[in-house]
Amino acid sequence: MGSSLGQQLAKSHQVIIGSRDSAKAKAVAAAIKGATGADYSTAARNCDSAIIAIPFSAIDLVSSLAYELSGKLVISIINPMKFEKGTAFYGLERGSAAEMLAAKLPRSRVATAFNNITAGFFKKPGGSRLDIVVAADSKETFDETAGIVRSIPNLRPMYAGPLSEAQIVERITPMMLNLAKRNETGSLAIRFVSQKE
């Protein structure tokens, strides 16, 4: 998902791909026109905003980037999930990955977004009109995140409220995976239909 987002964002932004292994980051970036690759620390230091696309099991490593990400927008797309007998479950009893991230990055503006979309939707010709649910503790942080969401064609940001709502946003993902499997639909994404439409 991280490289797919990077590919989309590189069309209108300068993108730095980060990895613990800078050689791996550079290899991924080489496949994305205009992108560069670097180790996590260098990428965090040189970015204006960051998208954290790592497994939940690796979330503790973000603490080491608190200084480099100070004062910056940080978007979490982390979904804490576990699988039992082919069924997806939410991996936390309370709270959310985004709130955990915010606690590790106290001087950053943290939002959650892109949690409920799979990389496959970016590969469809023309794309689908989809909604991206965003939780953030201030409207200003939402607006900043929404600008990044809107820079990808056919994506509409929807404000879910404060970061405490991130647990609901993250919980939607295992439900969607289970729906897709049980109903044999292929990957699912979200579009809310308004009475005004």
C-alpha positions as CSV (number, residue, x, y, z in Angstrom):
1,M,0.0,0.0,0.0
2,G,2.9,2.4,0.8
3,S,4.4,2.0,-2.7
4,S,1.0,2.3,-4.4
5,L,0.2,5.5,-2.5
6,G,3.7,6.8,-3.3
7,Q,3.1,6.1,-7.0
8,Q,-0.1,8.1,-6.9
9,L,1.2,11.0,-4.9
10,A,4.4,11.3,-7.0
11,K,2.2,12.6,-9.8
12,S,1.7,15.9,-7.9
13,H,4.1,15.8,-5.0
14,Q,7.8,15.1,-4.4
15,V,7.9,11.7,-2.8
16,I,10.5,10.1,-0.6
17,I,10.2,6.4,0.1
18,G,11.5,5.4,3.5
19,S,12.7,2.0,4.8
20,R,14.9,0.6,7.5
21,D,17.1,-0.5,4.6
22,S,18.0,2.5,2.4
23,A,18.9,0.1,-0.5
24,K,15.4,-1.4,-0.4
25,A,13.8,2.1,-0.3
26,K,15.9,3.2,-3.3
27,A,14.8,0.0,-5.2
28,V,11.2,0.7,-4.6
29,A,11.6,4.4,-5.5
30,A,13.3,3.5,-8.7
31,A,10.0,2.1,-10.0
32,I,8.2,5.4,-9.2
33,K,8.8,8.3,-11.5
34,G,10.3,11.2,-9.6
35,A,10.5,9.5,-6.3
36,T,13.7,9.0,-4.2
37,G,14.5,6.5,-1.5
38,A,16.2,6.8,1.9
39,D,16.4,5.3,5.4
40,Y,13.6,6.2,7.8
41,S,15.5,8.9,9.6
42,T,16.6,10.7,6.4
43,A,13.1,10.4,4.9
44,A,11.5,11.8,8.1
45,R,14.0,14.6,8.3
46,N,13.5,15.8,4.7
47,C,9.7,15.4,4.4
48,D,7.1,18.1,4.9
49,S,4.5,15.4,5.9
50,A,4.7,11.7,6.3
51,I,2.5,8.7,5.6
52,I,3.2,5.8,8.0
53,A,2.6,2.5,6.1
54,I,4.1,-0.2,8.3
55,P,2.8,-3.3,9.9
56,F,1.3,-2.7,13.3
57,S,4.0,-5.0,14.8
58,A,6.6,-2.4,13.8
59,I,4.9,0.6,15.4
60,D,7.4,1.0,18.2
61,L,10.2,2.0,15.7
62,V,8.3,5.2,15.0
63,S,9.4,6.6,18.4
64,S,12.9,7.0,17.1
65,L,11.6,9.4,14.5
66,A,9.9,11.8,16.9
67,Y,12.5,14.5,16.6
68,E,12.6,14.4,12.7
69,L,8.8,14.4,12.5
70,S,8.3,17.2,15.1
71,G,5.9,19.9,13.8
72,K,4.9,17.8,10.8
73,L,1.7,16.2,9.6
74,V,1.8,12.4,10.1
75,I,-0.9,10.2,8.4
76,S,-1.3,6.7,9.8
77,I,-2.7,4.0,7.5
78,I,-1.9,1.3,10.0
79,N,-4.6,-1.3,10.6
80,P,-4.0,-3.6,13.7
81,M,-5.4,-6.9,12.6
82,K,-5.0,-10.6,13.4
83,F,-6.3,-13.6,11.5
84,E,-7.8,-16.8,12.9
85,K,-8.9,-19.6,10.6
86,G,-9.0,-17.3,7.7
87,T,-11.1,-14.6,9.4
88,A,-9.8,-11.1,10.1
89,F,-10.2,-9.5,13.6
90,Y,-9.3,-6.1,15.0
91,G,-6.2,-6.5,16.9
92,L,-6.7,-4.1,19.9
93,E,-9.1,-4.4,22.8
94,R,-9.2,-0.6,23.1
95,G,-7.8,2.5,21.4
96,S,-6.3,2.6,17.9
97,A,-3.0,2.4,16.1
98,A,-3.3,6.1,15.2
99,E,-3.7,7.1,18.9
100,M,-0.7,5.0,19.7
101,L,1.3,6.7,16.9
102,A,0.2,10.1,18.3
103,A,1.5,9.2,21.7
104,K,4.9,8.2,20.2
105,L,5.0,11.5,18.2
106,P,3.8,14.1,20.7
107,R,5.0,17.1,18.7
108,S,3.5,15.9,15.4
109,R,0.0,16.5,14.0
110,V,-1.4,12.9,13.6
111,A,-4.4,11.8,11.4
112,T,-5.6,8.5,10.1
113,A,-6.6,8.1,6.5
114,F,-6.4,5.5,3.6
115,N,-7.2,2.7,6.0
116,N,-10.1,1.3,4.1
117,I,-8.8,1.1,0.5
118,T,-6.5,-1.5,-1.1
119,A,-3.7,-0.9,-3.5
120,G,-5.7,-2.6,-6.2
121,F,-8.1,0.3,-6.6
122,F,-5.2,2.5,-7.7
123,K,-4.5,0.2,-10.6
124,K,-7.9,0.4,-12.2
125,P,-8.0,2.5,-15.4
126,G,-9.9,5.7,-14.7
127,G,-10.2,4.7,-11.0
128,S,-13.4,4.5,-8.9
129,R,-14.9,7.4,-7.0
130,L,-14.2,6.5,-3.4
131,D,-14.4,8.1,0.1
132,I,-11.4,8.2,2.4
133,V,-12.5,8.5,6.1
134,V,-10.2,10.8,8.0
135,A,-9.9,11.2,11.8
136,A,-7.9,14.1,13.3
137,D,-8.0,16.1,16.5
138,S,-8.4,19.4,14.7
139,K,-10.2,20.6,11.6
140,E,-6.9,22.2,10.5
141,T,-5.2,18.8,10.6
142,F,-8.1,17.3,8.7
143,D,-7.9,20.1,6.1
144,E,-4.2,19.4,5.6
145,T,-4.8,15.7,5.3
146,A,-7.7,16.3,3.0
147,G,-5.5,18.2,0.6
148,I,-3.3,15.2,0.2
149,V,-6.3,12.9,-0.3
150,R,-7.8,15.2,-2.9
151,S,-4.5,15.3,-4.8
152,I,-5.3,11.7,-5.9
153,P,-8.1,11.7,-8.5
154,N,-11.5,10.3,-7.6
155,L,-10.8,10.3,-3.8
156,R,-13.1,12.3,-1.5
157,P,-12.0,13.0,2.1
158,M,-14.7,12.6,4.8
159,Y,-14.1,14.0,8.3
160,A,-14.9,11.5,11.0
161,G,-14.1,13.7,13.9
162,P,-11.2,13.5,16.5
163,L,-8.5,11.0,16.5
164,S,-10.4,8.9,19.1
165,E,-12.7,7.9,16.2
166,A,-9.7,6.2,14.5
167,Q,-10.5,3.0,16.2
168,I,-13.8,2.9,14.3
169,V,-12.1,3.7,11.0
170,E,-9.5,1.0,11.6
171,R,-12.1,-1.6,12.7
172,I,-13.9,-1.2,9.3
173,T,-11.0,-2.8,7.5
174,P,-11.2,-6.4,8.9
175,M,-15.0,-6.2,8.4
176,M,-14.5,-5.3,4.7
177,L,-11.9,-8.1,4.3
178,N,-14.4,-10.6,5.7
179,L,-17.3,-9.3,3.6
180,A,-15.2,-9.6,0.5
181,K,-14.2,-13.2,1.3
182,R,-17.6,-14.4,2.4
183,N,-19.4,-12.8,-0.6
184,E,-16.7,-13.4,-3.1
185,T,-16.7,-9.8,-4.3
186,G,-13.0,-9.2,-4.6
187,S,-11.6,-6.2,-2.8
188,L,-14.1,-3.7,-1.4
189,A,-13.8,0.1,-0.7
190,I,-16.2,2.8,0.6
191,R,-18.4,5.3,-1.1
192,F,-21.0,7.1,0.9
193,V,-24.2,8.1,-1.0
194,S,-25.7,11.4,0.0
195,Q,-29.4,12.3,-0.4
196,K,-28.1,15.4,-2.2
197,E,-26.6,13.3,-5.0
